[in-house]
Amino acid sequence: MIYADNAATTKMSEAAIHTMTELLQDAWGNPSSLYTHGQKAKEVLEKAREDVAAAIGAEPREIIFTSGGSEADNQAIRSAAESGRRKGKTHIISSAFEHHAVLHTLERLKKEGFEVTLLDVHENGLIRPEEVEAAIREDTCLVTIMTANNEIGTIEPIREIGAVCRAKGVLFHTDAVQAVGHIPLNVKEDNIDLLSASAHKFHGPKGVGFLYVRKGVPVTNLIEGGAQERGRRAGTENVPGIAAMATALKEAIAHMPENTTKLTALRDRLIDGLLQIPHSALNGDRAQRLPGNVNFCFEGIEGESLLLLLDDKGIQASSGSACTSGSLDPSHVLLAIGRVHDVAHGSLRLSIGEDLTEEDADYIIRSVGEVVTYLRGFSPIWRDLMAGKKEFIL
């Protein structure tokens, strides 16, 4: 079985599993308690905070542990919005192909009186810093642009976007869920005020994540209760899960150079092979993309059928975000970069991991080619295209 859906979730690393299981037995105390078991858990918690902060160039006090990326996105955006409202600033800038954790939060804020500008995304999936700058107004309180897109893998110029925001005095948040642990990030050098991350995207456990908040940026609580996380996120911390996240992140950072080299080579091998399929197209920028991301559209087929038949061949992949897998609508990301509905329906996302081999990549290429040919064999759309009743788009 070949697993190629690491953008949806990754398998926990052996080191992270060991950390978590060991601490479930040895650090089960409440870290807010003053007795020995509580203080042991507190030490583990704060060591994890130091490790996570070091991985992104932050200070430990700037890290808030959350249940994952969606909670972190929500808290970051709401914090900036509430801070802006107090100053009479109620305009937010984002992009049309953000994760729904961002887009749905912005929709909620619109109902509360905020104005939202969603920047258009260029065909290669890149957002230009000069267009962000042109959209900033006197009443802009936040710019939120993801570091790397969860579907097409495009890496955005966040350092330049952050510099624009810093110069304009506007808070900059980035959803870095797909990027943390996979590409180098430094919140200070990248001019980031708020950053969201999730452990299960870099071989940590599900249900654990973190939010970086630059020192001095006000925080609005989503969860009220106790004084955990310096009063910014109530609820007893999941110490074993948090420690396992820190272990996985340290491991990912330590092996990033060799993993990047390997995955980039395999990614490009897959892209070159899949481009040989007639009437196919790569989605997103060819070079400025995550090392393990390959996203294609194939004209004349349905992505769901493609996935099911690939699964029969032992290949587990997706057509887009796992958070919208139950939707019959085409990907909002592909529509945002200009793919028409008929083409966007025939999409495939391969997000590969470090365990993939060249033989696996070649098997994927052969299998996708066979399945696409098979599906086109009884597709009425493909028959119309071949008969000249419709024009090819790809």
C-alpha positions, 0 to 999 in steps of 0.5 A: 500500500502506497500512502500519498495523502500526507497533506491530510495527515501524517503517520506519527513518528516512532519518536513521537509515539515513544514520547507520548506513551512514556509520558502517559505513564510518567507525566499524567499530573495536572501541570497547574498543580503544585505537588510533585506529579503536577510539577513534573508535568509542568516541566515537560510542558515548558520544555516542549514550549521551548522546543516548539518556539526554537523551531520557528525562531520564537520565544517560549512565552509567544507559544500558545498550545491549541487543539490544532490548526483550525483553533489556532486560525480562529484565535489568531484572526479573532484576536486581530479583529477584536484588537482592530475593532477597538481602534476603529479598524474593521477591514481584513485582507485575505486570499480566495484560496485560504483553508476553510478554517480561515475563510469561514472565520472571515465569513462569520466576522463579516456578519459582525460588521467587518469588511473582508477583501479576498485577493485574487490568486494568479494561475500559478497560485502565487499572491503578489506582495504589491497587490497586498500593499495596494489593498491595505487601507487606513482601516485595515487591521489584519492581513491573513495569507497562508504560507503554503496552500494545502491543495496545490502546495504553492509557497507564498512570499510571506517574508515580503508580504510580512514586510509590507504589513510591518511597514504599514502597521498592519498585523500579519497572520499566516496559516502555516499548517502545511509548512511547519516542519517542511520548509524553513520558517523564522517568525522574526525574519519573516515578519510574522505576527501570528502563525498557526500550526498543527502537529499531525501534519509533521508526524505528531499526534492529532488534536494538538497544535500551536499558535505563535503570537508575537509579544505585544499582540493582544489575544482574544480568548476562544475558550474561557475557564482556567488560567492555563497558557498564561490565561489565553487558552483555558483547559488542562493541557494535553501534556503527552500530546504536546510533548509528542508534537515537540518531539516530532517537530524537532525531528522534522527540523533536524532532517529537513535538508535531506528530506527536502532533497529526497522529496523534491526529486520524487515530486519532480519525477512524478510531475514529469511522468504525469505530464506525459498523460494527454490533456493533463495539467499541473496545478500551482507553481512548478518550482515554488511549491512544497517538496512533497506536493503534486496536484494535477487535473485530468480532462474528461474524468471525475476525481472521485472515480480516479481516487477509488480506482487508485485505491484498488491499486493500492494507492491512497491519495485525494482530490483536495482538502480532506476537510471538504472531502464530502463535498460534491463541489469542485475545489475552491482552490482550483477555481481560484487559480482559474480552473473551470468546473469541468476540469477542476472536478478531475483533480488529483493531489499526491502529497508524498512522504519520506518513505516513498521510493522511486519504484513507488513513484513510477508505479503511481505514474503507471497506475494514474495513466492506466486509470485515466485512460480507463475512465476516459473510455466510457466518459461522455465528456471525453467522447464529445471532446474526441469527436470535436463537439467540445473543445479541449481546455488542457 
